[in-house]
């Protein structure tokens, strides 16, 4: 049986949160359909959703609410929605989130829904409620229900690159790393390859999800240092060349590759174009049929990716600073 859910998406990126949510729905449910979309809110119908697995994996979705009632974003609409809620006779608290240009603020929504529940005979308890009602309000609609999944935002903060045992400037933040691992749609116990592993940020996030990670880097010192970041995780690192992978054909379920930018690429590979072509050919060889690859570069290399035999499913741009914008290609 399908249930309706509202995903409260992060505002940290304009396109990746929605794509990550859809990838996770593919992984964590028996099937889904998008019902509606608004700024920072995705409403879907999904069957057999593994809620704990979803919450454990997600990075750029703040929370997921199982929708029990929905209405127009107006005082009258909220009152009607609150009247229709089928709740047990327990104490409650209402928490609301205004998304985008919604016409009602969070405090207003909490008061309106709380008042309607109080009039129905429910008793509020703001400190230790037995039930917490979540309300997500957008410009197009209001959604009331129960929170069923929440991202571990504190965990991402604790894993910021400079707090890890081994650090190198320019490392991608763990929340984005986790989102890209999810976009690769690799499941638990499957293998994820990072052919430019650096300080192993992708592998850390993959390992925490129960994915078997494998990373390569051409610099022995980087590999030795990065092993300390992977302690306790089912991940392996080796010194190696992304254009000559020591792996069997069709042996890897997914890959995330953040190609090196600048002088290191020129020194190690002769030219960046040479490195691009060689790494793409090898990734095409070692990935299973229909396996996903996330390729990150600071150049628009989509045509080269297609020439290497991949289908580009999505592209995203992530501005790092004035002189660097990452181009993110989701490929199959």
C-alpha positions, -999 to 999 in steps of 0.1 A, spaced: 0 0 0 14 34 -10 17 62 16 21 99 9 53 116 22 66 152 23 104 156 20 118 188 36 148 194 13 179 213 23 184 248 8 221 243 5 219 235 -32 193 242 -58 191 208 -75 211 181 -57 187 176 -27 157 167 -50 179 143 -70 193 127 -38 157 122 -25 147 105 -57 177 82 -56 170 72 -20 134 65 -29 147 41 -56 169 24 -30 145 24 0 111 18 -14 93 -7 -38 84 22 -60 74 59 -59 56 86 -78 61 124 -74 28 141 -65 39 177 -63 69 199 -59 75 233 -43 105 252 -31 124 229 -7 95 204 -6 89 172 -25 57 153 -20 56 116 -31 36 84 -29 58 55 -20 53 18 -13 70 -2 15 94 27 24 122 16 47 120 47 69 150 39 92 172 31 62 161 63 45 169 84 75 202 67 81 214 75 45 200 109 37 222 140 36 203 169 19 168 161 32 163 175 66 133 154 75 105 133 60 69 136 72 42 109 67 13 130 55 -19 126 76 -37 157 63 -31 184 37 -47 217 28 -44 251 13 -18 273 31 -44 295 48 -59 297 83 -91 282 71 -73 254 53 -51 246 83 -81 245 106 -99 220 84 -68 199 81 -63 198 118 -99 188 123 -94 158 100 -64 144 119 -70 110 133 -49 110 165 -49 88 196 -59 105 229 -24 116 239 -7 148 247 7 167 216 31 193 204 30 210 170 62 220 152 60 238 118 85 248 91 78 275 66 95 267 32 102 292 5 76 320 1 48 303 21 21 328 31 21 317 68 50 317 92 60 288 114 47 303 146 13 311 130 9 276 118 18 261 152 -8 283 169 -35 276 144 -31 238 144 -26 237 182 -57 257 187 -78 234 165 -65 203 183 -72 219 217 -108 226 207 -111 189 198 -102 180 234 -65 172 230 -41 184 256 -8 202 247 25 194 263 54 214 249 81 197 271 73 160 269 45 154 244 34 118 235 27 129 199 46 155 178 27 168 148 49 181 120 37 208 96 55 217 64 40 248 47 48 259 12 34 285 -12 12 258 -27 1 237 3 3 227 39 11 191 50 5 178 85 17 145 98 44 125 117 81 128 112 94 93 101 130 102 91 155 128 100 191 134 88 220 133 113 231 169 108 253 168 139 272 138 125 280 158 93 293 187 114 315 163 134 330 149 103 341 182 87 374 177 69 396 197 93 384 176 122 395 143 107 429 127 115 442 134 80 433 167 63 441 184 30 428 217 18 401 217 -8 383 186 4 346 183 -3 323 186 27 308 154 41 272 163 34 278 168 -3 301 137 -3 272 116 12 247 131 -13 269 121 -42 274 86 -28 236 83 -26 233 95 -62 255 66 -73 227 43 -59 251 18 -44 235 -4 -17 248 -20 14 275 -46 9 280 -35 -27 313 -19 -39 319 18 -45 351 29 -63 368 62 -59 397 64 -84 409 98 -71 404 91 -34 425 119 -19 416 121 18 389 95 13 358 117 20 336 97 -3 348 64 12 341 75 47 305 83 39 302 51 19 317 30 47 294 45 73 265 33 51 277 -3 51 291 0 15 324 -16 7 347 11 -5 378 10 -27 400 40 -33 431 47 -54 454 77 -54 487 82 -73 504 98 -43 517 73 -17 518 99 11 481 107 6 471 70 7 491 64 39 476 95 56 441 88 44 440 53 59 436 69 94 403 85 82 389 50 73 397 32 106 369 8 115 352 10 80 351 -17 53 372 3 29 405 -3 12 430 21 -2 459 15 -26 484 35 -46 473 34 -82 466 51 -115 430 59 -124 438 53 -160 451 18 -152 428 3 -126 439 -30 -111 404 -44 -112 385 -70 -132 359 -61 -159 324 -54 -145 334 -59 -109 322 -26 -93 286 -16 -87 292 22 -86 318 49 -86 323 85 -75 352 103 -91 363 139 -82 390 144 -107 421 164 -95 422 200 -106 454 220 -114 490 211 -114 488 176 -98 468 164 -128 493 178 -153 523 163 -135 509 128 -129 491 123 -162 509 143 -189 477 163 -195 442 167 -180 426 155 -212 447 124 -211 437 117 -175 400 123 -183 400 99 -213 420 72 -195 400 73 -163 366 73 -181 377 43 -202 387 24 -171 355 33 -152 335 21 -182 354 -12 -181 351 -20 -144 315 -9 -138 287 -34 -140 261 -29 -167 238 0 -158 261 9 -129 261 45 -119 291 69 -119 293 104 -105 320 123 -122 331 157 -109 353 181 -128 358 219 -130 352 217 -167 320 209 -188 332 174 -198 298 159 -205 306 153 -242 337 134 -232 317 113 -208 292 104 -235 320 96 -259 334 71 -233 301 52 -234 281 67 -206 247 81 -206 245 115 -187 214 114 -166 217 147 -147 242 176 -144 246 198 -113 268 228 -107 283 236 -73 301 269 -68 330 266 -45 344 301 -48 348 328 -75 373 308 -96 360 273 -90 326 258 -99 324 220 -97 305 203 -126 288 172 -113 277 146 -138 254 117 -128 260 90 -154 251 54 -162 
